[in-house]
Amino acid sequence: MVASETRRQRLEQLLELAQAYRGWSRKRLAKALRRDPTKMIPDSGNPKLDFVLDLSRALDWPLDVVVESLFGADEPVHSEVTTDALDVEALDAAAKKAHREGRYSDMITLARRSYMIADAPEQRAVACNREAGGWDGLGRYASVLEAIQRGLRESDVSTDVRMLLKVNLANAYYTLWQLVESRATARDLVDWFEDHPPSTKRQFVVQAFAYYVRGHSFRRLIELEPQHIKHFAALAHTDLEHSRRLHEQLADEYSDEAYRGIARTCEGGIMEIDVALGNVAPEAALERFSDELDHLIDPAAYPVGDQLEAMGWWCIFACNIALRHISDEKKLQQSMALFTNKADEIANHLDNWSMRERVFTMEFARRQRMTDWTGIEPDWAIDSDDVRVLAGTMGRFPAFHGTGWRILQTAKVIRNS
């Protein structure tokens, strides 16, 4: 009842704002919203979609801004963590613990509480970064962007924290395939360190990851701008080699295998690039990727974390090579089946939505290729679990919407028993 009344009040405020913005009477506004002037607000306080769409047009606001104004910003789900008795330091420690334990909804709740009670810009910026980490764990990358951008709006924040926010912002852009933004943000950091060599562990980590994001952004541009493949491949090779070397140094100095896992992801990306540059034969690279998978029979038995994630991305890099360079129908089928199946296993084991998006996209591309070759669209059966994951992927990656709908329209859905 309280939530319903709150929404009614918010809706009334938006209606008054639309009237003021347009200079309309209540009757004129009702006509634009296709409502009865005497019944503008529904009794439930929950306007229907067509009403919200019309209101967004009346206000000249994006639809998501109107929805957030009515219903509030994204909220974590299934979080019952208690925060009232904790101060900022305790909340931050609890958020870090929740992250280590994979309790991402709790992490978001703790970070938001910390943000609310913080009395210093630095504390609020750190809380935003923690919240972004929780959203990243849930695969909610648009919410990652919002949290980090909120943190960057804080003034008088230390250089280390601001750089950490920026590199995480660059990675969120990269994950969402917003490559102009990811490269520009990472470039600012790379350029900064050319004039101000890193002096703390956090700065070394940010520098290494900035090269990672920019390098992989260049690598993805090989696909989007094939007319400039040599140019972008060369830039990607340089950046990823820098990132690989720096992450190996971090792994050795701090005895942390997570950094070595990121270095492995760089190594896999470099192999894809070497094929694009003509330095390595596609068949040789695919054989190398395949040999690595011989050590990964069961993802559940492999160390969880960046090392396992690296192997998932190696599978994706192998798919890119196969689609780009293999023209034999049988060989393409065999390679893609091997690598997409294993990447799917790893993505599900890690609950990695970014990798899931790539698996769906790779499989869709393979089937398109087979249709082009044979003139016959291959059968594609997906079950209810696949539909659930597909829907989640579509919601997390706006650029994937079109592909997701085409999969749903062409695939045969088999109901799980």
N, C-alpha and C positions, 0 to 999 in steps of 0.2 A: 504494500500500500504506500509506504514511504517512497519507494523508488518510482512508483506510478505518479505520485503527486509531484515529485521532483522533475520528472520528464514533462509533465503538464506545464509547470512553471517555466522550464527552459523553452518549450515550444511557444508559449505565449511571448516570451522575450524575443524569440527569433521572428515571430510574426510582426511584433511591433517594430523591430529593426528593419524588416523588409518594407514595411509601410513608410518608415522614415527615409530609407534609401531611395525608394521609387517615387516618393511623394504621392502615394496612392491613398485613397480612402479604404476603409475596411471592406466595403462592398467591392471595390475594384480589385483588391488583393484576393478576396474570396473567388472572384471570377478567374483570376490567373491560376489559382490553386485548384480550381474546379471543385469548390466546396460551397456548402450553404453558409451564408454570412453569419447565421445564428448558431451554427454547429461547426465552427472552424477546428476546434480541438476535440478529438475523439475521447469518449468517456474513459477508455483504458489508458489514455496518455501515450499509446503506441501508434504513431501514424503509419499508414501503409506506405509501401515503396513508392508508388506513383506520387503520393503527397510529398514525400521527402525530395523526390526528383524535381517536382515543380517548385518547391521552396528553394532548392539550390539554384535554380534558374532565376527566381525572383531576387535572390540575394547576390547573384553572380559569384557564388562560392562553389569550390569543388565539393562534390558529393561527400567525400570522406570527412571533410571539415564539418559539414552539417551533421553527419551521423555522430561524429565525436562530440559535437556540442550538445546533442540530444542525449546520447547514451554514455558519454564518457570515453576516455582513452582506453587503449587495450589494457586488459587486466590479466594477470597470470591466473592459471587454472589450478585447482586442486592444491592450494596452498593454505595451510591452517597454522602456520608458524606464528608464535606469539612474539611481539616486538615491543610492547609498551614499556617493559622494565629495562630496556637496553639503551645505552648511550651510543654515540656515533662510533666510537672505537670498537665497542662490543658488537654493534651491528655489522661493521665492516668485517670483523673477524668471523662472524657467523656466516656472512655472505660468501666469504672465501671458502669456508668449510663446506657450505652447501654446494659450491661449484665443484670442489674436489669430489664430492659424493654424488654428483649428477642430479642434485635436487634443484633444478633450474627455476621452477616456480617459486620455491622458497627463497632462492637467491634474489629474484626480482622483488618480492615482498620486502625482504630485509633492506635491499638497496633503496627502495622507494621511501621506506620509513627513515632511513639514514638521511636521505635528501631532504625530507620534510623538516627534520629537527636540526640539521646542520646550521651552524651560524657563521661559517667561513666559506668563501668561494672554492677553495681547494677541496674541502670536504664534500661539497656538492658535486664538483667535477668528478671526484673519485667515485662517488655514489652512482653517478650517471654511467661511468665506465663499468662498474659492477653490474648495473641493471642491463647494460648492453650485452654483457657476457651471458646473463641469464636468457635473454631473448635469442642470442646466437645458439645457445644450447637447445632451445626449442625450435630452431629453424625459422624464427619470425624476424626476417632480415630487415623488413621495413621498420619494425619497431626498434631494431638495433640502430638504424640510422637516426631515428627520432631521439633516442636516448643520448647518443653521442653528440648530436648537434646541440641538444640542450646543454650538455656539459661544456661544449666549446663556446657557448654564449656567456659563460661565466668569465668575469674579468679577474685580474690579479691571481692567476693560476700559475704554478711553477712550470718552467719549460719542460721538465720531464713528463709531468702529467698531461700537459697540452699535446706533446708529441705522441704520447701513448694513445690519446683520444684520436688524433689525426690518423695514425697508422691503422687503428681499428676501423675508422671511418672509410679509409681507402679500401680495406679488405671487404667491408660490407658492400661498397659500390661494386667491387670486382665480383663478388658472389652473385649480385643481382644483374650482372652483365652490363652495368653502367660504366663502360670502359673509359670514356672521356674523363669522367669524374675520378675514377680510380687512379688513372695515370697521373692526372694533374695533382691530386692530393699526395700520392707517393713521390712524385717528382719534387714537390716542395721540401719534403723530408730529406730526400737524397741530396738535393742541392744544399740544404742547411748543413748537413754533415761534411760536405766538401770544404766548407769554410770553418766549421766548428767540429773538429774530430770528437767522437764520443769519449766520455770520460767516466761514465757509470755503467753498471750492468744494464739498467733499463735503457740507456741510450744505445748501447751496442745491440740490444734486442730489437729496438725500434728501427735502427739502421738496417739490420739484416732482413727484417720483415718488410721494410719499405722496398728494398730491392726485389723481394719475393713477389709482392703485389704488382709492382710495375712490370717485372719480367713476365709474369703469367698474363697480365693484361695485354702485353705485346704479343704473347703466344696466341691468345684468343683472337687477336686481330688477323692472324694468318687465315683463319676461317672466314672472318667477316669481310676482309679486303684482300682476296687472293691475288689481285693485280699488283699488290705491293708485298708479296710474300717474302721476298729476299730481304727487303728493308726491315720489316717487322721481325723476321726471324733472327736477323743479326742483332738487333737491339735486345730481343728477348734472351738470346744466348748470353750476351754480356751481363745482363742483370741477374739472370738465374745462376750464372757461375759465381758472381759476387755473393749472392745470397747463400748458395751451397757452401762456399768456403767459410763465410762468417758463421753460419749455423754449426758447421763442424767444429769451429774454434770454440763456440759457446758450449757445445756438448762436451768437448775435452776439458775446458777450463772449469765448468761447473758440474761435471759428471751427471749430466741430465740428458737422457736418451730421447726426450721429447724434441730437443733441438736437432738431434740426428734424424729423427723422423721427418722433420721439415726439410732437412738437407736432402733426404731421399726423394721427397716430392720434387724438389728442384732438379735432381738428377734425372728423374723420369721425364720432366718437361724438356730438359736439354736433349734427351734422346729423340723426342718428337721433333724438336727444332733441327737437330742434325740431319734427320731424314729430309725435312723441308729444304734445307740448304744443299742437299745432295752429297753430304759428307758421309752418310751411312745408308746402305741399301735398306729399303723397307722390310724385306724378308729377314735381314739380319737383326734389325731392331725388334721385330715381332718375335723372333726366336729368343732374343734376350728377355723380353717381357714374359714370354711363356715359361722359360727356364726358372724365372723368379717365382712364378706361381706354383711350381713343383714343391716348394717349401711351405705352401699355404693350402693344405688340404681342408682344414676346418678353421674358419675365422675365429671360432670361440676358443680355440686352443692357442691362438696367437696373442701376443701381448696387446692389450687394449690401449688405444691412444694414437699418438702421431705415427708410430711405426706401422700399425695396421692401416690407418687412414692413407698413408703413403702408398701402400700396395693397391688400395682402391683407386687412387688417382693414376697409378701406373696402368691399370686396366683401361681407364678412360683415355689416357694418352695413346695406348695401343689401338683403341677403337678409332681415334682420330687418324692415325697412320693408315690403318686398313681402309677406311672410307676414302681417304685422300689419294692413296697410291696403289691399292690392289684392284686390278681390273678382271681377275679371274673369278667367276661366280662362285665356284666351289670353295676356293681359298678364302674368299671374303666371308662366306657363310660360316666356315669353320672358325676363323679368327674371331669374328664378332660373337658367335655363340659362346666361345670360351671366355672372352673378356667381359662381356655384358653380364653373363651369369655370375661370375666371381665378383664383379663390382657390385651387383645387386645384393649378394650375400653379405658383403662387407658393409654396404650402406645400411642394410637392415640391422646388422649386428651393432653398428655404431649409432643407429638412428640419425644418419647424416642426410639431411634433406637436400643439400647442394649436390651430393653425389647421386641421389635418387633422380634429381632433375636431369642430370647428364645421362644416366642409364636409360630413362624414357626417351630422351632426345636421340641418343645413339641408336636405339632399337628402331625408332620411327624412321630415322635416316636410312638404316639398313633396308627396311622394308620398301621404302621409296626407291632405293637403288634396284632392288629386285624387280619391282614393278616396271621400272624404266627398261630393264634388260629383257624381261620376259613378256611384258604387256599384260601380265596377270597379277592382280594384287594378292599377295600371300595371306592366308588365313591368320588371324590373330585372336587368340582366346585369352581373356583375362578374367580372373575371379573377383569375388567381392572384396577381398583384401587388396587386390591390385587397384580396384576402383577407389577404395578408401585412401590409399597412398597417392594415387593420381590426383584425387581431389585436393589433398593436402599440398601436393606439389604445385598445383595450379594456383592455390591461394597464396603461396609463398613467393612465387616467381611470376610477376606480371608478364614478362617476356615469353613465358612458357604457355600462356593461356591458349593461343591459337593452336599450338601443337597438341595440347591436352584435349581440346575439343575435337580435333581431327581423330585422335586415338579413340575417344569415346564413340564417335560416329562410325568408325570403321571396324572396331573390334567387337567380337562376340563376347558378351558377359556371361560367365558361368556362375550360377549361384552356388555358394559353398553349402554343403550339406550339414 
